[in-house]
Amino acid sequence: MSDHSDHGRHSITDWVFSRTGVATVAVVAILGFLIYTEHTAHLLGALPFLLILACPLLHIFMHGGHGSHGGDDKGKPNQPPERPSGHQH
């Protein structure tokens, strides 16, 4: 019986250095270069709109780490947590 414990555990570098990966990377690089050289004016013209679009997207996706906006702490300044009452050393 053969060992299939690493079946499905291929890294991205295995794919990139395969024949299909090299061909895909080459085609994407060539197309990117042609789009950049032939359509630079269009790309630079869209840049202000992309920056404006980035503002709401960053607001939506970057505010996930500080909890919800509702709760009991409205109007209270940031204070360290209270120590429990009782015997202190």
VOMARLUM-929037 format. One line per 4 residues: number of its first residue (from 0); for each residue x, y, z negated of C-alpha. Coordinates in steps of 0.5 Angstrom, whole numbers, plus 2048, in hexadecimal, padded with zeros to 3 digits. Layout:
// VOMARLUM-929037
NUM = X,Y,Z | ...
//
This chain:
// VOMARLUM-929037
0 = 800,800,800 | 803,807,802 | 803,80D,7FD | 7FF,812,7FF
4 = 7FF,817,7F9 | 802,81D,7FD | 7FD,81C,803 | 7FA,823,804
8 = 7FF,827,800 | 803,82A,806 | 805,831,805 | 804,837,809
12 = 80C,837,80C | 80B,830,80E | 805,832,813 | 809,839,815
16 = 80F,835,817 | 80B,830,81B | 80A,830,822 | 803,833,822
20 = 805,838,81C | 80B,83B,820 | 807,83B,826 | 801,83F,822
24 = 806,844,81F | 809,845,826 | 803,847,829 | 800,84B,823
28 = 807,84F,823 | 806,850,82B | 7FF,852,82A | 801,857,825
32 = 806,85A,828 | 802,85B,82E | 7FC,85E,82A | 801,863,827
36 = 805,865,82D | 7FF,866,831 | 7FA,869,82C | 7FE,86D,827
40 = 7F9,873,828 | 7F3,86F,827 | 7F6,86C,821 | 7F9,872,81E
44 = 7F2,876,820 | 7EE,870,81B | 7F3,871,815 | 7EF,877,812
48 = 7E9,872,812 | 7ED,86C,80F | 7EF,871,80A | 7E8,873,808
52 = 7E6,86C,809 | 7EB,86A,804 | 7E8,86E,7FE | 7E2,86A,7FD
56 = 7E5,864,7FE | 7EA,865,7F9 | 7E5,867,7F4 | 7E1,861,7F5
60 = 7E7,85C,7F5 | 7EB,860,7F0 | 7E6,861,7EA | 7E5,859,7E8
64 = 7EA,859,7E3 | 7E8,85E,7DD | 7E1,85B,7DC | 7DA,85E,7DD
68 = 7D8,865,7DD | 7D2,864,7D8 | 7D3,862,7D1 | 7D4,865,7CA
72 = 7DA,869,7CB | 7D8,86F,7CF | 7DA,875,7CC | 7DF,872,7C7
76 = 7E6,874,7C7 | 7EB,86E,7C8 | 7ED,86C,7C1 | 7F1,865,7BF
80 = 7EC,860,7BD | 7EA,860,7B5 | 7ED,85C,7B0 | 7E9,857,7AD
84 = 7E8,859,7A6 | 7EA,855,7A0 | 7F1,853,79D | 7F7,856,7A1
88 = 7FE,855,7A0
//
